[in-house]
Amino acid sequence: MASDELRDAGGEPESIDDQEIPLIDDELRVNLRRTASNATSQVALIGSNVCPIESLDFEMIENDFVKHDWRSHSRPRTLRYVLLKWILCFLIGGITGCVGFFNNLAVENIAGVKFVVTSNMMLANKYAWAFVVFAVSNFVLTMFASVITSCIAPAAAGSGIPEVKAYLNGVDAPDIFSLRTVLVKIAGSIAAVSSSLHVGKAGPLVHTGACIASILGQGGSRKYGLTCKWLRYFKNDRDRRDLVTCGAGAGVAAAFRAPVGGVLFALECVASWWRSALLWRTFFTTAIVAVVLRALIDICKSGKCGLFGQGGLIMYDVTADKITYHLVDLPPVIVLGIIGGILGSIHNFLLEKVLRIYNRINEKGLARKFLLAASVSILTSCCLFGLPWLASCRPCPTGLKEACPSIGRSGNFKKFQCAPDHYNDLASLFFNTNDDTIRNLYSAGTDDVFTNFSIILFFVTSFFLGIISYGVVAPTGLFIPVILTGATYGRLVGMLMGSRSTLDHGLFAVLGSASLLGGTMRMTVSVCVIILELTNNLLLLPLVMLVLLISKSVADTSTTNIYDLIVKLKGLPYLEAHAEPYMRQLTVSDVVTGPLQMFNGVEKISNIVHVLKTTGHHGFPVIDEQPFAASRLLFGIISRAHLLVLLKKKKFLPVCTFSAVEDMKHFSADDFAKRGSGKHDSIDDIELTAGEMEMYIDLHPFVNTSPYTVIETMSLAKAVILFREVGLRHLLIIPKSSHREPVVGILTRHDFMPEHILGLHPILKRSRSKRMRFGKAALVSLCKGCFPWCEDDF
């Protein structure tokens, strides 16, 4: 993450080791804790709209009611739970595989009709009409994707990977996994990719797989009469998190026909929490995707899939039959890695700036959103149709298995405006679907097909079109544009090397894609496996590993990965796996703000209603005092959702006393299960009489008696690691002295956000982490640290 820089009087940035940050005065800490409030935003940009967000709770609830329910579990019920989990994984894989195949087939046929009609008009020398048909088709498809996304499901905009990543980190938002979101995601992605925008369908497929997993794990629906007990086992955040992780992996597997790559993508890129059982279920899910795709691909081989029908990355099998490389080939591969890291950093930097501009435009209303999408579509159509005219026609090579020129089909040899037996190499890149363009660049034995001018022009255009196309309000992905741009400059490097390298130019294109993926997304293991499964050639492994390690290392010196940038840009409170340096200088009590709301073990109904109506808190400590305890003691914590259930049931007590054990029989585990998508309970929906408001309720059986607690002197850095690793929603702070209140405060996700912490302690902005800077000062400092005996020489 890009960090704030501090410059001293001389104008040079100081390192953390050169600074001494003053400690916070104890009296100032107390005052801050009593008077300040957490002003961290509770909203974020989800899709294309600003929406309220809340945290998920992956913690195990332990109270008397839950323990009683556990004891009543029978062995058959446990077996049904395990079996249902595997059945859901099977369904997630099968449905996601079918959706991936359908998306690919729809794009091939919709875009195919567009290109065939346009090419036929050009064959008849109706070039003006051909451009009109091409541009209008692209415009209609783009606007269709933009309109349905903006008006029906704004959460479907973009790739959806940042939202999935944030959800698995513990951030929930409305409609990100709803049925209408997944339907718009599928239809909008097909339209956007078919419109020749420089966007991909891999990212939307990841979101689609996560949506499918979440919907299947909803736990049934009372609205539609789906209330079977089997469907109610997963009405909690923990199990839904596992299913969404499997769905995200299945999406990558469906996009690239890469089951192992899908598992590693879920592990490396989106999941914040992992265990061996989850690895096994995710692998099973992606294996089902691969089987489904294989079966459906066989149907296409019989010619039943319409136009093209066998293109697209999920049906990808190109590279040299035999790959050999020697020591002399390593320097260009190293150069590819360095270039990929530099270009990846530039790409991320520019994309962040463009998205900031687009956000300002999109927030001005639907008209501006549509105008932006229309402008990008028209610009793209002009580039794709106009730039091939700058290339000269070339005679078709002899002795080729592929038809030249390729008319009415995909291929390397587009006729465009050329005479018979000639082709336009630039049109083969521009006037094609993105998937087929990548196929052309990856193809082995095509070293003489493209000219340097065509490759350079296409690289520059593809690089910038990929950046400006992503921010339109439509389901769009980044994977394919990055793969395409990387393949272009990879082939360019191969062409510049000429006879000095024995590697095929198609292989250089594959390595270029890997290097740019490493430079933008900073993934290594998953990208490596995806590339190998994509090209179906294990011989590429050493070269792909080398280029990925170099590109990621180079890019990490300047910016963070693209998905982390987008998560931050959207305002999602994402907890990183590491603690910032300034957190080591604070204790947990230093960031506690606002008055603490607590309940007694037996509480008056009117007090509960008042607190729920006047605060937005989701967790409340429960304190026991006389006559139920000798002194004020922390009994546990109870959630807002559980309090609402208790108020709705209205099993109240006329006096302040313990409830009988039989009273728990009025409740079932389903009453406290968390709903999926849809409207949640609200305190305003509960009607209570004046007499009921004067009654009491015993909270003891429903309180989580084993909440995670930390002592007030624990460092904030240690607490944030605990909070993230366990997947907490609330972390109670207890005092060091027994003579004080039993609870000092509660930490939530927003209390760990830099905006909140540095707002309370602005002096700590000086100690924010900084990325390595390759300048004279950094080199001098490095040399002094490594060779102290040479200090006088500096």
BELLINPE-V27081 format. One record per residue. N is the residue number from 0. D_FIRST is the distance of its C-alpha to the first C-alpha in whole Angstrom. Layout:
{{N	D_FIRST} {N	D_FIRST}}
This chain:
{{0	0} {1	4} {2	6} {3	10} {4	12} {5	16} {6	19} {7	22} {8	25} {9	26} {10	22} {11	20} {12	17} {13	18} {14	17} {15	16} {16	20} {17	21} {18	21} {19	23} {20	22} {21	25} {22	25} {23	26} {24	30} {25	31} {26	33} {27	30} {28	28} {29	31} {30	31} {31	28} {32	28} {33	31} {34	31} {35	27} {36	26} {37	23} {38	22} {39	19} {40	19} {41	21} {42	20} {43	18} {44	18} {45	20} {46	21} {47	23} {48	24} {49	22} {50	24} {51	24} {52	22} {53	23} {54	22} {55	24} {56	26} {57	26} {58	28} {59	32} {60	34} {61	37} {62	40} {63	44} {64	44} {65	41} {66	43} {67	46} {68	45} {69	44} {70	47} {71	49} {72	47} {73	49} {74	48} {75	49} {76	46} {77	44} {78	45} {79	44} {80	41} {81	40} {82	42} {83	40} {84	37} {85	38} {86	40} {87	36} {88	34} {89	37} {90	37} {91	34} {92	34} {93	37} {94	36} {95	33} {96	35} {97	37} {98	35} {99	33} {100	36} {101	37} {102	34} {103	35} {104	38} {105	38} {106	36} {107	38} {108	41} {109	40} {110	38} {111	41} {112	44} {113	42} {114	42} {115	46} {116	47} {117	45} {118	47} {119	50} {120	50} {121	49} {122	52} {123	54} {124	53} {125	52} {126	48} {127	48} {128	49} {129	46} {130	43} {131	44} {132	44} {133	41} {134	39} {135	41} {136	40} {137	36} {138	36} {139	38} {140	36} {141	33} {142	34} {143	35} {144	32} {145	30} {146	33} {147	33} {148	30} {149	30} {150	33} {151	33} {152	30} {153	27} {154	25} {155	25} {156	24} {157	21} {158	20} {159	20} {160	18} {161	15} {162	18} {163	19} {164	16} {165	16} {166	19} {167	19} {168	17} {169	19} {170	19} {171	22} {172	23} {173	26} {174	28} {175	25} {176	27} {177	31} {178	33} {179	33} {180	30} {181	30} {182	33} {183	32} {184	29} {185	32} {186	34} {187	31} {188	29} {189	33} {190	33} {191	30} {192	30} {193	34} {194	34} {195	32} {196	29} {197	26} {198	25} {199	25} {200	27} {201	25} {202	22} {203	24} {204	26} {205	24} {206	24} {207	27} {208	28} {209	26} {210	28} {211	31} {212	30} {213	30} {214	33} {215	35} {216	34} {217	35} {218	38} {219	40} {220	41} {221	44} {222	44} {223	45} {224	47} {225	45} {226	45} {227	46} {228	45} {229	44} {230	41} {231	40} {232	39} {233	35} {234	35} {235	32} {236	28} {237	28} {238	30} {239	29} {240	25} {241	27} {242	29} {243	26} {244	24} {245	27} {246	27} {247	24} {248	25} {249	28} {250	27} {251	25} {252	29} {253	30} {254	28} {255	29} {256	32} {257	30} {258	30} {259	29} {260	26} {261	25} {262	25} {263	23} {264	21} {265	21} {266	20} {267	17} {268	15} {269	17} {270	18} {271	17} {272	21} {273	23} {274	27} {275	29} {276	31} {277	29} {278	28} {279	32} {280	32} {281	29} {282	31} {283	34} {284	33} {285	31} {286	35} {287	36} {288	34} {289	35} {290	39} {291	39} {292	38} {293	40} {294	43} {295	42} {296	42} {297	45} {298	46} {299	45} {300	47} {301	50} {302	49} {303	49} {304	45} {305	46} {306	45} {307	43} {308	42} {309	41} {310	38} {311	34} {312	32} {313	33} {314	36} {315	35} {316	37} {317	37} {318	37} {319	39} {320	42} {321	42} {322	39} {323	39} {324	37} {325	38} {326	37} {327	37} {328	34} {329	32} {330	31} {331	30} {332	28} {333	26} {334	26} {335	25} {336	22} {337	21} {338	21} {339	19} {340	16} {341	17} {342	17} {343	15} {344	12} {345	15} {346	15} {347	11} {348	11} {349	15} {350	15} {351	12} {352	15} {353	17} {354	16} {355	16} {356	20} {357	21} {358	20} {359	22} {360	25} {361	25} {362	25} {363	28} {364	30} {365	31} {366	33} {367	30} {368	28} {369	31} {370	32} {371	28} {372	29} {373	32} {374	31} {375	29} {376	32} {377	34} {378	32} {379	31} {380	35} {381	36} {382	34} {383	35} {384	39} {385	39} {386	37} {387	39} {388	42} {389	41} {390	42} {391	45} {392	47} {393	47} {394	50} {395	50} {396	50} {397	53} {398	53} {399	50} {400	50} {401	48} {402	49} {403	49} {404	48} {405	47} {406	48} {407	47} {408	45} {409	41} {410	42} {411	41} {412	44} {413	44} {414	47} {415	45} {416	48} {417	49} {418	53} {419	54} {420	53} {421	50} {422	46} {423	43} {424	40} {425	38} {426	39} {427	39} {428	35} {429	35} {430	37} {431	36} {432	34} {433	31} {434	32} {435	35} {436	33} {437	31} {438	34} {439	36} {440	33} {441	33} {442	37} {443	39} {444	42} {445	41} {446	40} {447	42} {448	42} {449	39} {450	39} {451	36} {452	37} {453	36} {454	33} {455	31} {456	32} {457	31} {458	28} {459	27} {460	28} {461	26} {462	23} {463	23} {464	25} {465	22} {466	20} {467	22} {468	23} {469	21} {470	20} {471	24} {472	25} {473	26} {474	25} {475	23} {476	21} {477	19} {478	21} {479	24} {480	23} {481	21} {482	23} {483	26} {484	24} {485	23} {486	27} {487	28} {488	27} {489	28} {490	31} {491	31} {492	31} {493	33} {494	36} {495	35} {496	36} {497	39} {498	41} {499	39} {500	38} {501	39} {502	37} {503	37} {504	35} {505	34} {506	33} {507	31} {508	30} {509	29} {510	27} {511	25} {512	24} {513	22} {514	21} {515	19} {516	18} {517	16} {518	15} {519	13} {520	13} {521	13} {522	16} {523	18} {524	21} {525	21} {526	21} {527	24} {528	26} {529	26} {530	27} {531	30} {532	31} {533	31} {534	33} {535	35} {536	35} {537	34} {538	35} {539	32} {540	30} {541	30} {542	29} {543	26} {544	25} {545	25} {546	23} {547	20} {548	19} {549	20} {550	17} {551	15} {552	15} {553	15} {554	12} {555	10} {556	11} {557	9} {558	6} {559	5} {560	8} {561	10} {562	11} {563	7} {564	7} {565	11} {566	11} {567	9} {568	11} {569	14} {570	13} {571	14} {572	13} {573	12} {574	12} {575	10} {576	12} {577	12} {578	12} {579	11} {580	13} {581	15} {582	16} {583	18} {584	20} {585	21} {586	23} {587	23} {588	26} {589	24} {590	22} {591	25} {592	26} {593	29} {594	32} {595	33} {596	35} {597	37} {598	40} {599	43} {600	44} {601	47} {602	46} {603	48} {604	47} {605	46} {606	44} {607	42} {608	42} {609	41} {610	38} {611	37} {612	38} {613	36} {614	33} {615	30} {616	30} {617	30} {618	31} {619	34} {620	35} {621	39} {622	41} {623	44} {624	47} {625	51} {626	53} {627	50} {628	49} {629	50} {630	47} {631	44} {632	42} {633	39} {634	40} {635	37} {636	35} {637	35} {638	33} {639	34} {640	35} {641	38} {642	39} {643	40} {644	41} {645	44} {646	44} {647	45} {648	48} {649	49} {650	51} {651	51} {652	53} {653	56} {654	56} {655	53} {656	53} {657	52} {658	52} {659	54} {660	53} {661	55} {662	52} {663	49} {664	52} {665	51} {666	47} {667	46} {668	42} {669	42} {670	42} {671	39} {672	37} {673	34} {674	35} {675	33} {676	32} {677	34} {678	35} {679	35} {680	37} {681	37} {682	39} {683	41} {684	42} {685	44} {686	48} {687	49} {688	53} {689	54} {690	55} {691	52} {692	50} {693	53} {694	52} {695	50} {696	48} {697	47} {698	44} {699	44} {700	44} {701	41} {702	39} {703	36} {704	38} {705	35} {706	32} {707	29} {708	30} {709	28} {710	30} {711	29} {712	28} {713	25} {714	22} {715	19} {716	17} {717	20} {718	21} {719	17} {720	18} {721	21} {722	20} {723	18} {724	20} {725	23} {726	22} {727	23} {728	24} {729	26} {730	26} {731	29} {732	29} {733	32} {734	34} {735	35} {736	38} {737	41} {738	42} {739	40} {740	39} {741	38} {742	34} {743	32} {744	29} {745	27} {746	23} {747	22} {748	18} {749	18} {750	19} {751	16} {752	13} {753	12} {754	14} {755	17} {756	17} {757	16} {758	18} {759	21} {760	20} {761	19} {762	20} {763	17} {764	14} {765	16} {766	14} {767	11} {768	9} {769	9} {770	9} {771	12} {772	14} {773	17} {774	20} {775	23} {776	22} {777	19} {778	22} {779	25} {780	23} {781	22} {782	26} {783	27} {784	26} {785	27} {786	30} {787	31} {788	35} {789	34} {790	32} {791	35} {792	35} {793	32}}
